[in-house]
Amino acid sequence: MRFWQTLKAQQAFSLAPRGEATFSVLTILSFRDMILDRGILLSVFFLVGLGLVQVYSSSYIFATEVYGDGLFFFRKQLLFSVAFVFVVFGSSYISWKNAMRLGWALWGVAIIAVIGTFVPGLGTKVGGAYRWLNLPMGFRFEPGELLKVTYPFVLATLIADYARGNIDRNWLLKVGAAFMPLALLLAQPDFGSFVIILLLAFSLLVAFGLRWRVLVTGAALAIPTLAYMVMSTPYRRMRVEAFINPWADPAEKGFQVIQSLLSFYSGGLTGRGLGQGQGKLFFLPEAHTDFTLAVLGEEMGFIGFFILMMVYGFIVFRGFQIALHLQRYRERAMALSFSLLLSISVFINCGVALGLLPTKGLTLPLLSYGGSSLICTGLLIGWLLNLERESIVPLNFREKEIE
């Protein structure tokens, strides 16, 4: 459908008389501007709906025991889901020029908000880290999530200069300035977001032609540094030890991983049925957030898990397709960044739940409980859909003067 819209627009502009071509092009473009990728939209809304089911199933008993209200987390997630819909469509339909301005502005806001987490009374300590801001009506916001989804605007600009060969002293200074906010994430500490942004930057450089010599040199420097940062911090070292051998301390260090694996094992091929899982009955910590995938694996089995991965894979695949159809380096890098950011987040959460990676407090996008993650993911999806609309009509055609 979109290919034929592009082809018809090009034919109208090149073959018809100038006045008629103008009318035809404007008609086609105005119709195009109202269309969003239905495949991505349906997949995303399916995941959000499934996330509501998961939050209800995994949190009901916990919320009843702790808050005296089994729907405590579900009602909040429902409110976040409504906001998510508005964010997706709002960020999809604004002009891309304004979306760029918004992205850069939100990146600056995110940096200020991360700094605000260190201010007494404004920031709050949860799980041993100052990652949250206190908001009115009992809500909290995690600015690190906003920083992650807005970093593609920064990285794409740097990558575009790199791809064009515009590498000089000023470019290196921009790179240094762009990565300075990562020090704030380490200070919180939010090592997971720090690693995700580094992986995103590294993946973009590889995709846009990073030389193998530079790749190997960078890896040789980064791996020992990251290893030292992990092993020199007691709680990070404990997580690595639990990852290597969770059965060495099944009641403490390895408890989360073991309970997650037991949930997957209990689910088998078809699952125990919605609401019938046992892991969420105070056996599996963070059942409605970081380990919601284990609850899904127990209740929906391998088939449910496989379908979920296929839906995520489809969204990422469409994101890669959108990136390939864009002609400008910066927009292409941005679409690729949004897709990679989603895929890296899903990969890490799945790896943790399956015992393939050390435990890390990262939510599963669109499925786990949490307003910060859901709304920021809404921005990411909306901007990707915005770029998809840009990709329908080639940029060299869009930029032609239409009288």
C-alpha positions in Angstrom: 0.0 0.0 0.0 2.7 2.5 1.0 4.9 1.5 -2.0 2.1 2.2 -4.4 1.4 5.6 -2.7 5.0 6.6 -3.2 5.0 5.4 -6.8 1.8 7.1 -7.7 3.1 10.4 -6.1 6.3 10.2 -8.2 4.3 9.5 -11.4 1.9 12.3 -10.7 4.7 14.8 -10.2 6.8 13.7 -13.2 4.1 13.0 -15.9 1.2 15.3 -15.2 1.1 19.0 -16.1 2.5 21.1 -13.4 -0.8 22.3 -11.9 -2.4 18.9 -12.0 0.8 17.3 -10.6 0.7 19.7 -7.7 -2.9 18.8 -6.9 -2.3 15.1 -7.2 0.8 15.2 -5.0 -0.8 17.2 -2.3 -3.8 14.9 -2.3 -1.6 11.8 -1.9 0.6 13.4 0.7 -2.3 14.6 2.8 -3.9 11.1 2.7 -0.5 9.6 3.6 -0.1 11.9 6.6 -3.2 10.4 8.2 -1.9 6.8 8.0 0.3 5.1 10.6 1.8 1.6 10.3 -1.0 -0.7 11.3 1.3 -3.6 11.9 3.3 -1.8 14.5 0.2 -0.2 16.1 -1.6 -3.5 16.4 1.5 -5.2 17.8 2.1 -2.5 20.3 -1.5 -2.3 21.5 -1.6 -6.1 21.8 1.5 -6.0 24.1 0.0 -3.2 26.2 -3.2 -5.1 26.6 -1.3 -8.2 27.5 0.7 -6.1 29.9 -2.5 -5.1 31.7 -3.5 -8.8 32.0 0.0 -9.6 33.3 -0.1 -6.8 35.9 -3.5 -7.9 37.1 -2.4 -11.5 37.3 1.0 -11.0 38.8 0.2 -8.2 41.3 -3.2 -9.0 42.7 -2.2 -11.1 45.7 0.8 -8.9 46.5 -1.3 -5.8 46.3 -4.0 -7.3 48.5 -1.4 -8.2 51.2 0.6 -5.0 51.1 -2.0 -2.3 50.2 -5.3 -4.0 51.0 -6.4 -3.5 47.4 -5.8 -6.2 44.8 -6.4 -3.7 42.0 -3.8 -1.1 43.3 -1.2 -1.7 40.6 -3.8 -2.6 37.9 -5.6 0.7 38.2 -2.3 2.6 38.0 -1.2 0.7 34.9 -4.5 1.3 33.3 -4.1 5.0 33.8 -0.5 4.8 32.4 -1.8 2.8 29.4 -4.3 5.6 28.5 -1.5 8.2 28.8 0.6 5.8 26.6 -2.0 6.0 23.8 -2.0 9.8 23.8 1.8 9.9 23.8 2.1 7.5 20.9 -0.4 9.4 18.6 0.8 12.8 19.8 4.5 12.0 19.0 3.5 10.3 15.7 1.5 13.1 14.1 3.5 16.2 15.0 5.9 17.3 12.2 9.3 15.6 12.3 10.9 19.0 12.6 9.0 19.6 15.8 9.6 16.0 16.9 13.4 16.7 16.7 13.0 19.9 18.7 11.0 18.0 21.3 13.5 15.1 21.5 16.4 17.4 22.1 14.4 19.4 24.7 13.4 16.3 26.5 17.0 15.1 26.6 17.9 18.3 28.4 14.9 17.9 30.7 16.0 14.3 31.4 19.5 15.4 32.4 18.1 18.0 34.8 15.7 15.5 36.2 18.5 12.9 36.8 20.4 15.6 38.7 17.2 16.3 40.7 17.2 12.7 42.0 20.1 13.7 44.2 18.2 16.6 45.8 16.9 15.7 49.2 13.1 15.7 49.3 12.9 15.6 45.5 14.7 12.4 44.8 13.8 9.2 46.6 15.9 6.1 47.3 14.4 2.8 46.0 16.3 -0.5 46.0 19.5 1.2 47.2 19.6 3.7 44.3 18.4 7.3 43.9 16.7 6.9 40.5 13.2 8.3 41.2 11.6 11.7 41.5 8.7 12.2 43.8 5.6 13.6 42.0 2.2 14.8 43.3 -0.6 12.3 44.1 1.9 9.6 45.2 3.4 9.0 41.7 7.1 8.7 41.0 9.1 9.2 37.8 12.3 7.6 36.7 14.2 10.2 34.6 16.7 7.6 33.5 14.0 6.1 31.3 13.5 9.4 29.6 17.3 9.8 29.1 17.5 6.4 27.4 14.7 7.1 24.8 16.0 10.6 24.0 19.7 9.6 23.6 19.0 8.5 19.9 18.6 12.2 19.0 22.1 12.9 20.3 23.7 9.7 19.0 22.1 10.0 15.5 23.5 13.5 15.0 27.0 12.3 15.9 26.6 9.2 13.8 25.5 11.2 10.8 28.6 13.3 11.0 30.7 10.2 11.4 29.1 8.6 8.4 29.7 11.7 6.3 33.4 11.7 7.4 33.0 15.0 9.4 35.3 13.9 12.1 37.5 16.6 13.6 38.3 18.1 17.0 34.9 19.6 17.4 33.2 16.3 16.7 35.3 14.7 19.4 34.4 17.4 21.8 30.7 16.8 21.0 31.1 13.1 21.7 32.7 13.9 25.1 29.9 16.3 26.0 27.2 13.9 24.8 28.5 11.1 27.1 29.0 13.2 30.2 25.4 12.6 31.5 26.3 8.9 31.7 28.3 9.7 34.8 25.1 10.8 36.5 23.6 7.3 35.8 26.6 5.7 37.4 26.3 8.0 40.4 22.7 7.0 41.1 23.6 4.2 40.4 21.8 3.0 37.3 24.3 0.6 35.7 21.7 -1.0 33.5 20.8 2.1 31.7 24.4 3.1 31.4 25.2 -0.3 29.7 22.2 0.0 27.4 23.2 3.4 26.1 26.8 2.2 25.5 25.5 -0.9 23.7 23.3 1.4 21.6 26.1 3.7 20.6 28.4 0.8 19.8 25.8 -0.9 17.7 25.2 2.2 15.7 28.9 2.7 15.0 29.1 -0.9 13.8 26.0 -0.4 11.6 27.4 2.7 10.0 30.8 1.3 9.1 33.0 1.2 12.2 36.4 -0.2 11.2 37.3 -3.6 12.7 40.5 -2.2 14.0 38.7 0.5 16.0 36.1 -2.1 17.0 38.7 -4.5 18.5 40.6 -1.6 20.2 37.4 -0.2 21.7 36.3 -3.6 23.0 39.8 -4.3 24.4 39.5 -1.1 26.5 35.8 -1.3 27.4 35.5 -4.9 28.5 38.2 -4.7 31.3 36.8 -1.4 32.4 33.3 -2.7 32.7 34.5 -5.8 34.4 36.3 -3.7 37.0 33.2 -1.6 37.5 31.2 -4.7 38.1 33.6 -6.7 40.3 34.7 -3.7 42.4 31.1 -3.1 43.6 29.9 -5.7 46.2 26.2 -6.0 45.0 27.2 -6.3 41.3 29.8 -8.9 42.1 27.2 -10.8 44.1 24.9 -10.8 41.1 27.6 -12.2 38.9 28.4 -14.9 41.4 24.7 -15.8 41.6 24.6 -15.9 37.8 27.6 -18.3 37.6 26.2 -20.7 40.3 22.8 -19.7 41.7 22.6 -23.1 43.6 25.6 -22.1 45.7 23.3 -19.9 47.8 19.7 -20.7 46.7 18.1 -18.9 49.7 19.8 -15.5 49.1 22.0 -14.7 46.1 20.5 -17.2 43.7 16.9 -17.0 44.9 15.5 -14.8 42.1 17.1 -16.7 39.3 16.1 -20.1 40.7 12.5 -19.1 41.2 12.3 -17.6 37.7 13.6 -20.8 36.2 11.2 -22.9 38.3 8.3 -20.8 37.0 9.3 -21.4 33.4 9.7 -25.1 34.1 6.3 -25.3 35.7 4.7 -23.7 32.7 5.8 -26.3 30.2 4.5 -26.1 26.7 1.0 -24.7 27.2 1.2 -23.1 30.7 -0.9 -23.6 33.8 -3.5 -21.1 32.7 -4.1 -17.3 33.4 -4.1 -16.6 37.1 -2.9 -20.2 38.0 0.8 -19.5 38.4 2.4 -20.2 41.7 5.6 -18.2 41.4 3.9 -14.9 42.0 2.7 -16.1 45.4 5.6 -14.4 47.1 8.1 -16.9 45.7 9.2 -14.7 42.8 10.4 -11.3 43.8 9.3 -8.3 41.6 6.8 -10.6 39.8 4.9 -7.6 38.3 8.0 -5.7 37.2 11.4 -7.2 36.4 10.3 -10.8 36.4 6.8 -10.6 34.8 8.2 -12.7 31.9 8.6 -15.6 34.3 5.0 -15.3 35.4 3.9 -15.3 31.7 6.1 -18.3 31.0 4.4 -20.2 33.9 0.9 -19.3 33.0 1.1 -19.3 29.2 3.9 -21.7 28.7 6.5 -21.9 25.9 3.8 -21.2 23.3 2.8 -17.9 24.9 6.5 -17.0 25.4 7.2 -17.8 21.7 4.3 -15.7 20.5 5.5 -12.8 22.7 9.0 -12.9 21.2 7.6 -13.0 17.7 5.6 -9.8 18.3 8.6 -8.0 19.7 10.7 -9.3 16.8 8.1 -8.0 14.3 8.2 -4.5 15.8 12.0 -4.5 15.7 12.1 -5.9 12.1 9.7 -3.2 10.9 11.9 -0.6 12.6 14.9 -1.9 10.7 12.8 -1.7 7.5 11.9 1.9 8.2 15.5 2.8 8.8 16.5 1.3 5.4 13.8 3.3 3.6 15.0 6.6 5.0 17.6 8.5 2.9 19.2 10.9 5.3 21.9 9.6 7.6 20.5 11.2 10.7 16.9 10.0 10.3 18.1 6.5 9.4 20.4 6.4 12.5 17.4 7.5 14.6 15.0 4.9 13.4 17.7 2.3 13.8 18.4 3.6 17.3 14.8 3.3 18.4 14.6 -0.3 17.1 17.9 -1.2 18.7 16.9 0.3 22.0 13.8 -1.7 22.2 15.5 -4.9 21.2 18.4 -4.5 23.7 15.9 -3.8 26.5 13.9 -6.9 25.6 17.0 -9.0 25.2 18.4 -8.1 28.6 15.1 -8.6 30.5 14.6 -12.0 28.8 18.2 -13.0 29.5 17.9 -12.2 33.2 14.6 -14.0 33.5 16.0 -17.1 31.8 19.2 -17.1 33.8 21.4 -16.2 30.7 22.5 -12.8 32.2 23.2 -11.6 35.7 20.2 -10.2 37.5 19.5 -6.5 36.7 16.5 -4.4 37.5 15.2 -3.6 34.0 11.6 -3.8 33.1 10.2 -5.6 30.0 9.0 -2.8 27.6 5.2 -2.6 27.3 4.6 -5.6 29.5 6.0 -4.8 33.0 4.3 -2.5 35.5 5.6 1.0 35.5 4.5 4.4 34.2 8.0 5.8 33.5 8.9 2.8 31.3 5.5 2.6 29.5 5.2 6.3 28.7 8.8 6.7 27.6 8.4 3.6 25.4 5.3 5.4 24.0 7.6 8.2 22.9 9.9 5.8 21.3 7.1 4.0 19.3 5.5 7.3 18.4 8.8 8.7 17.0 9.4 5.5 15.1 5.9 5.8 13.5 6.7 9.4 12.7 9.8 8.4 10.8 7.8 5.7 9.0 5.5 8.4 7.6 8.6 10.3 6.5 9.9 7.2 4.7 6.8 6.7 2.5 7.7 9.6 0.1 11.5 9.8 -0.6 13.1 12.9 0.8 14.5 14.1 -2.5 10.9 14.1 -3.8 9.5 15.7 -0.7 12.0 18.5 -0.9 11.0 19.5 -4.5 9.3 22.8 -4.8 5.6 22.5 -5.1 3.7 25.6 -6.2 
